[in-house]
Amino acid sequence: MRDVLIVPFNEGNSIVIGSDNSGGIGLKPNDEVRVPYEVLGYYSLRVAAMEVIAAGGIPFAVTLHNFCGETAWEAVCQGVNKGLNELKMKNVRITGSSESNFSLYQSALSINVLGEMTANDSADIEYDKDLRIAVIGTPLVGEKVTERKEEVVPLYLFKKITSLKGVVTLPVGSKGILSELNSLFSNRNFHESEVSCEHNLHQSAGPSTCFLAVYHQDLEEEMKKMAGTFFHSVSVKG
């Protein structure tokens, strides 16, 4: 099951809602990971937007719940807009609220991305031997996200691969590759001993620094060429 909420609102159309939360990341003295608020906004947007797009939605609005302080609002919005620009998403409205009555000891941010889709394309798929699986990008979390940013899959590449006919994608989150893999197929649950990948299967991918791509074996060479060094094959026994 995908980590989105799908709400039908009239015949043939649905609203897709993706969300993300961040805590202890920012510029407050007690934050565990210190980064500018523009960076926080950018990576928070990534998670929710990738979930919506992978489910078949087209983002049209973003809501922010800002607990970093009023002065952080503009920087957070700049980060959100940076992500939207990379996705070439225009006319996406941004709204939200900042906690201004009380000051928290650590930064916190919550984000929702709303998208529209004309059909429910997010249904689980069935696994069969002719399918191939790859991880595009590297699972990273915390300070490694900025220290190894060249390994973070670009948003434009995620969108490009997701738009390919016959390809199903799913962003990897904090529970890791194996957990996301087991949420994708309706007829198959994988044990760790059955799955092989050069990445740690349980490593958190933080702000969706990588994603799963499932495709027919005929697309293997095209996928490798398109993803380049971000391509990492996943082998499954049985």
Sequence and secondary structure as in RCSB ss.txt:
>XXXX:A:sequence
MRDVLIVPFNEGNSIVIGSDNSGGIGLKPNDEVRVPYEVLGYYSLRVAAMEVIAAGGIPFAVTLHNFCGETAWEA
VCQGVNKGLNELKMKNVRITGSSESNFSLYQSALSINVLGEMTANDSADIEYDKDLRIAVIGTPLVGEKVTERKE
EVVPLYLFKKITSLKGVVTLPVGSKGILSELNSLFSNRNFHESEVSCEHNLHQSAGPSTCFLAVYHQDLEEEMKK
MAGTFFHSVSVKG
>XXXX:A:secstr
  SSEEEEEETTEEEEEEEEEEESEESSTT SEE  HHHHHHHHHHHHHHHHHHTT EEEEEEEEE S GGGHHH
HHHHHHHHHHHTT  S EEEEEE  SS  SS EEEEEEEEEESS     B   TTEEEEEEE    TTHHHHTGG
GS  HHHHHHHHTSTT EEEE  TT HHHHHTTTBSS    GGGEE SS TT   TTT EEEEEEEGGGHHHHHH
HHGGGEEEEEE  
